[in-house]
């Protein structure tokens, strides 16, 4: 059974709201289970990149990469037309990735403890290696692949994924103005597939 969800979001879709929707979201895309997180080993890996061109600004500590850019850190992979890498405290990096016209920035990372992978795309992606936070901005879409098969998917104007807490925050955007002069809030839409029951677990009554 696949459950469709369309949620009006005039304010932020926070993890506190998720707690009052356990039947809909708790065991699917917006799960906050402490056993299901991004790979812990990723935070201990160096950030590497491959690009057609690099411009280094030593004073600002910024590297501008362009020409089919790929950035990797453990299981994390980021692909974009251009990426600005800014050095932060403790050697961390802030990556600001943008797409070429008509394309989207791509992101992928394995989750820890389960055979699941997060995939996402948007017009712009901001990745902070210190806080392990990914922000998908503009035409944002995030998917969960379970054992290589699409399981869950959510779309919105902005999606923020906090790897350390394993929390998603989805915003539907500013919405549209209707002929009567009012406005319609932006929407968050998703397809959520129930997680398979553990062997030996009792069926719900």
C-alpha positions in Angstrom: 0.0 0.0 0.0 1.3 3.4 -1.0 0.1 6.4 1.0 -0.2 9.8 -0.8 0.3 13.0 1.3 -0.4 16.6 0.3 0.2 19.0 3.2 -0.3 22.8 3.3 2.6 24.5 5.0 2.2 28.2 5.8 4.9 27.6 8.4 7.9 25.3 8.8 7.2 21.5 8.8 9.3 20.8 11.9 10.2 17.5 13.6 7.8 18.5 16.5 4.9 18.3 14.1 6.1 14.9 12.8 5.6 13.5 16.3 1.8 14.1 16.1 1.7 12.2 12.8 3.3 8.8 13.7 1.0 6.7 11.6 1.8 8.7 8.5 5.4 9.5 8.8 7.3 8.0 11.7 8.6 4.9 10.0 9.0 6.3 6.5 10.9 9.2 4.9 10.7 11.5 8.0 11.8 8.8 10.5 13.8 10.1 13.5 14.9 6.7 14.7 18.4 7.0 16.2 19.4 3.8 14.5 18.8 5.2 11.0 21.3 8.0 10.3 23.8 9.1 7.7 26.9 7.0 7.8 28.9 8.0 10.9 32.1 7.1 9.1 31.4 9.9 6.5 32.1 12.6 9.1 35.6 11.2 9.5 36.5 11.2 5.8 38.2 14.0 3.9 36.2 16.0 1.4 37.5 15.4 -2.2 36.5 17.0 -5.5 36.9 16.6 -9.2 36.2 19.5 -11.6 37.2 21.0 -14.9 38.5 24.3 -13.4 39.3 25.7 -10.0 39.8 29.3 -8.9 41.4 29.8 -5.5 40.8 33.0 -3.5 43.3 32.7 -0.6 42.2 35.8 1.3 38.6 34.7 1.4 39.5 31.0 1.7 37.1 30.1 -1.1 37.6 27.7 -4.0 35.3 28.1 -7.0 34.9 24.8 -8.9 33.3 24.6 -12.3 32.9 22.3 -15.3 31.1 19.2 -14.2 31.9 19.2 -10.5 31.8 16.2 -8.3 32.4 16.4 -4.5 32.6 13.3 -2.3 33.0 12.6 1.4 32.7 8.9 2.3 29.3 7.8 0.9 28.2 11.4 0.2 28.3 12.5 -3.4 27.4 16.0 -4.8 27.2 16.8 -8.5 26.7 20.3 -9.9 27.7 22.7 -12.6 29.5 25.0 -10.1 30.4 24.7 -6.4 31.9 27.3 -4.0 33.9 25.6 -1.2 34.4 27.8 1.8 36.7 26.9 4.7 35.2 27.0 8.1 36.4 26.5 11.7 38.0 23.2 12.5 38.8 22.5 8.9 35.1 22.0 7.9 33.8 23.0 4.5 30.7 24.8 3.3 29.7 23.8 -0.2 27.3 26.0 -2.2 26.3 24.1 -5.3 24.4 25.5 -8.3 23.0 23.9 -11.4 23.4 24.7 -15.1 20.3 26.1 -17.0 17.7 23.5 -17.3 19.4 21.1 -14.9 19.4 20.3 -11.1 22.1 19.7 -8.5 22.3 16.1 -7.4 23.0 14.7 -3.9 23.3 11.1 -2.6 24.3 9.5 0.7 23.9 6.2 2.5 22.1 6.0 5.8 23.7 4.1 8.7 22.4 0.8 10.0 20.0 0.0 7.2 20.2 -0.7 3.4 18.8 2.8 2.6 20.1 5.7 0.5 19.0 9.3 0.5 18.9 10.9 -3.0 17.9 14.5 -3.6 17.9 17.2 -6.2 17.2 20.9 -6.5 18.3 24.1 -8.3 20.7 24.9 -5.4 22.2 22.8 -2.6 24.1 24.0 0.5 26.1 21.4 2.3 27.7 22.1 5.7 30.3 19.4 6.6 30.5 20.7 10.2 26.8 20.4 11.1 26.2 17.7 8.5 23.2 19.6 7.1 22.0 19.6 3.5 19.7 22.3 2.3 17.8 21.7 -1.0 16.5 25.0 -2.5 14.2 25.4 -5.4 12.2 22.6 -7.0 13.5 20.4 -4.2 12.9 16.6 -4.2 14.3 14.0 -1.8 13.9 10.2 -2.2 14.7 7.2 0.0 15.9 4.1 -1.8 15.4 0.9 0.2 17.6 -2.0 -1.0 18.0 0.0 -4.3 14.2 0.4 -4.8 12.4 3.7 -4.5 10.5 3.6 -1.2 9.6 7.2 -0.2 9.6 10.6 -1.9 8.8 14.2 -0.9 8.8 17.4 -2.8 8.7 21.1 -1.8 10.3 24.4 -2.4 12.9 23.9 0.3 14.0 20.7 2.1 16.5 20.7 4.9 18.1 17.4 6.1 20.0 17.4 9.4 22.1 14.2 9.3 23.2 14.3 12.9 19.5 14.3 14.2 18.2 12.5 11.1 15.4 15.1 10.8 13.8 16.5 7.6 12.2 19.9 7.4 10.1 20.6 4.3 8.7 24.0 3.2 6.2 24.5 0.5 7.2 27.9 -0.6 5.3 31.2 -0.8 2.4 29.8 -2.7 0.3 31.5 -5.4 -2.1 34.5 -5.6 -5.7 33.6 -6.6 -8.1 35.8 -8.6 -10.0 36.9 -5.4 -6.9 38.6 -4.1 -6.0 36.0 -1.5 -3.1 33.5 -1.6 -2.8 29.8 -1.6 0.0 28.4 0.6 2.7 26.3 -1.0 2.3 22.6 -0.9 4.4 19.7 0.3 3.7 16.4 -1.5 5.0 12.9 -1.0 4.6 9.2 -1.5 5.4 7.1 1.6 5.7 3.4 1.6 5.2 1.4 4.8 8.4 -0.1 6.2 8.4 -3.9 6.2 7.6 -5.4 9.5 10.5 -7.0 11.4 10.6 -10.8 11.4 8.5 -12.2 14.3 6.8 -8.9 14.9 3.1 -9.1 15.8 0.6 -7.7 13.3 -1.3 -4.6 14.4 -4.7 -5.1 16.0 
